[in-house]
Amino acid sequence: MLTRSKPTWEMPESEATSEADFLNRRELCKTIAAGSILAAGSVPLLGVGSAQAAADPSASLYPAKRNEAYKLDREITSEKIATTYNNFYEFGSHKNIWKAAQKLETRPWTVTIDGMVEKEQKVDIDTLLKAMPLEERLYRHRCVEAWAIAVPWTGFPMEALLDLARPAAGAKYVVMETFNDKKMAPGQRQFWYPWPYVETITIEEAANELSIIGTGAYGKPMPKQNGAPLRLVVPWKYGFKQIKSIVRFTFTDKAPKSFWQKVQSKEYGFWANVNPEVDHPRWSQATEKLLGTGKRVPTQLYNGYAEQVAGLYTEIQKKEKTFF
């Protein structure tokens, strides 16, 4: 007799979104697509941490309910560490970037959805946030530089974005683009980088249940230095793949080269899946440093999420020797 093993991500029916709530969200998405709800006025954000969250127009949406289907096997990294040890090349290349990143202006903020979709549209960020089913998930985060943190992200499933965009059958990729404002972001004045920052994942990766668009962290709106107001969160991939401060989602049948592929394709590949057996050309990926603990632990394939994502790469694995 065949028996069914319950996957680690499955949640009880009692925690599922009710039909009424789901239909209400779909109706609001239809309203957005019709273009009847447009950009809100500019609201400046001041300070960091709690002060920043209090000034954010979306602050009332947090904390979102935690989805207990997504658990961790390690302690959550302290908020101070996770919000002050960052990469954000738009504002510079040092790790103390959080101070410079406070210059990021997140209102007004318009998100463009275009390319191979049923209808191209532009959506105000606060309208989008109210339309999406926000929830909190505990995820590991692994940087290509071999350090790691564990974060309580808030966001919405990327599948909800696919519902809104309604990509054409021939669309194979989701191309994401960050803002481009040299006056606001001094790092973008460095002409040797291919601005704006662009990243791409496949439609299948976007539809995977682990993929979310991050809108907050630690029970508050997303800190600017962590990628406010929208960032990609795909926990089985290295951090450089998880683009920050997104302003555009383009659906296409051809994948352009990403930011880091243009900078150095031999070191930063398209897939960027965490793999302890594939070293970076300049350092080992076999272990990772857990920030705030002083511990170094073995790196897990797909950052520990093989059960949920390995099936995405079955055919690719036959064609390519590595995932990086």
N, C-alpha and C positions, 0 to 999 in steps of 0.2 A: 504494500500500500504506500502511495506517495504521501508525504507530509510536507506542509508548507512552513518554512522557517520565517519568522517575523524579522524583517530588516530593521537595522538600528534606527533608521529615520522615521519609521512608521509611528503615527500618533493615534490615540484612541478616537473613535468617532465623536465622542463628546467634546473634543477640542477642535473639531473641524468647523470652518466658517459656515454659519447657517445659510440656508438657501435665500432667505430674505436679504441678509447682509450682502451676499454675493450678487444678487440681482440689483440691489441698490448701487453697488459699485459699478456694475456694467452699465447701468443707466447714466451714471455720472461720466463714465468714460465716453459714452455716446455723445453726451453734451459737449465734452471737450473736443471730440473729433469734429463736431459740427461747427466749432469755432465760436460758440456763443459766450464762452468765458475766456477773457483775454487778460493781458498782463495787469498785475496790481501795481500800485504806486511804489516808489522807492522807499525802503525802510533801512536805515543804516544800522550795522551791527558794530557794537563797541566791545572792546575787551576780549578776554578769553574765558574758557571754562564756564562757570555758572553765570557770570555777567553776560557773556556772549549768548548763552542759551536763553536768558531772560529777555534779551532784546530781539530774539529771533521770532518772526511772525508765526512760525510753526511750533513754538515751544509748548503749546497746549496739547500737542499730539504725543508728547513724551511724559513719562516712560511708556512705551508700548508693551503689550502683553508678551511675555517670553514664551516662545515655542519650545516646550520641553523635549521635543523630538531631537533637538540638536544639543548634545551635551559635550563636555570636555573631560579629558583624562588628566588634566593639569589645572593648576590654579589660574584664575583670571589675573592678568598682568595689571599692576596698579595703574590707575587712570593717569597719574602724573607721568609715569614712564612712557606709556603708550601715546601720550599727547605732546611729549617734548623731545622724543627721539624719532625724528621723521626725515623722510626724503620728500622734497617738493621742489624739483629743479626749476620751476617757474620763478621761484624766489631765491634760488641759490643752491649750491651743492654741498653745504655743510649740514651736520646733523642737528644743529641748534636752530633749525629753520622756523620753528613755531613762532618766534617773535616777528620775523620779517613777514610771515604769512598772514599776520593780522591786517595787512593792507588789502587783502582780498575782499572785494565788495560783492556780497551775495544777493543783494536786492537792488534794482530789479534783476531777475534772472529768468531767461526764457530758454526752454528746451525745444530744439527742432528735431522732428522725426521725418525723415525723407528717404528718397531712393526708391527701391522696389517695394512700395507699400500701397495699400488700398487708397489712401489719401494722405498727402503730405500735410503736416500741421505744425504749428508752433504753440507751445503750452507754457503758461506761467508756472513757475515752480510751486507756488503755494496751492494753486488749483490742482496740479499733478499730485502733490502729497496728500491732499484731501480725498483724491479719487482712488488712491492705492491702499491695499491692505497691509499696513505697517505691523511689523512684529519684531521681537528681539530674538537673536540667535547667538549662541556662544560658538565661536569659531577659532581655530588655530590660524595664525598668520605667519607665513615663512618668507623672509626676504632672501633674495638671491645672494646677499652678502653673508649668509649663514647665521643670521640671528633670527629669533622667533619671539612672538608674543601671543597671548590669548585674549581675545577681545569680545565684549558683548556688543555686537553690531545691531543697530536697528535699520530696517529697510523693508523693501517689498520684493517678492519673487520676480525674477526677470521675466518669467512666463507671463506675468500680468502686463508687462510692457509689450510683449508680443501680442497679447490680446488687444491692446490699444492700437498698436501699429498695424496689425493685420498684414504681415509681409506676403508678397506674392510667392507662388509655389516655387519659382526659380531662384529665390533669394537663398544664399548659402552662408552669408556672413553678416554680423552686426559690427559696423565700424563706429567707434566712439571717439569723440574729439573734445578736448578741453578748451577753455577760453583762450583768447589771444589778445593780450592787452599789455604792450610794452611799457606804457606809462605806469600801470598799476603793478606789474610784475617785472622787476628788474632783471630776473634771470632770462627773460625772453629777449633781452637786448643782446644776449650772447649769440651772435649771428652764426656761429659754427654748429649750433644745434638746429634741427629741422622743425621749428615751431609751426603750428601748434602741436602739442602732444597728441598722438593718435594711437589707438590700440584696437585690435580686432579679435573677436572670437567667432566660432561657428554658430549657426542657428541651433545645432544640437547641444552645444555647450550652454548656450543661453537658456535653452528649455530645460536643462537639468535642474532637479529640485534644489540643489545646493546653491545655484547662482542667484544672487540678489543684487539689487541696486541699493547701496548703503546710503542712508539719509541721516543717521545718528549713531552715537556711541555712548556707552555708559549712562543710558537713560536720558540723554539730552540730544538736541540737534547736533549734527556733525560738526566738530571743531574745524575751523578753517584750515589748519595745518594738516588735518587728516583727509581733506578732500571735499569740504562743503561746497555746495549743498547736496551734490550727488556724486557718488563714486561707485566703481565696480567692485564687488566682493565675490571672488571665486577662490575659495580657500585651498584648493588643490594645486593652485598655480603660484609661482613666485610673485612677490609684491609688485615688481615693476610692470606686470601685466595688468594690475588692478588700477586703472586710470582714475585720476581724481578730477573733481570739479568739471563734470561733463556738461556740455552745452548742445551736443548733437549726437543723434543715433541715426546712422545711415545703413539701410539694408541693401545688399548688393550681391552679385554672383561672382565677384572677383575681389580678392583680399589685397588691399594696398600694403606696402611695407609699413610696419609700425615705427614709432619714434626710435626705439633702441635698435631695431633691425637696421635702420638707416645709419645710426651712429656706429654700430659694430655688430654686424650680423653673425660673426664667428663666436661671439660671446653671449648674444641675446637672441634666441630663436623664436619662431612663431608660437610654438606650443607652450613653452615655459612651464611645463608640468614638473612639480617637485620630484626629483629622482636622485636618491643617494648614490647611485652607481654611475651617474654622469656628472663629472666634475666641471666646474667653471674652469676655463683655461688658466686662471690665475690662483685658484684655491679649491680645496676639497669641499664637496657637498655631503660627505658621509655623516657629519655631525652638525649640530646647530647649538648656538648659545641662547639659553632662555633668559631674556632680559629681566633684571631685577632679582634673579635667584643665584647667580654665580655658577649655575649648572650648565654642563654641555651634555647633550643627549643624542642618541642616534637619530638620524633623519629617516622619516618613513616615506615610502613610495606614495606619491600623490598626497603627501603631507598627512597621511593617515586616513584618507577618504577613498581608498581603492574600491571599497564595496559599492559606493555610489557612482563612481565615475570610470572605472576601468573599462567598462563595456563600450564607452565612447571611442576607445582607441584600439579596439581589437583588429580592425582592418589596417589602420595606420601602422600598428606595430609590425605587421607583416611586411610593410614597405620600407619602414625607417628603422634604423638600428637604435636610435635614441628617441626620447621624448622632448629633448631640449632644443 
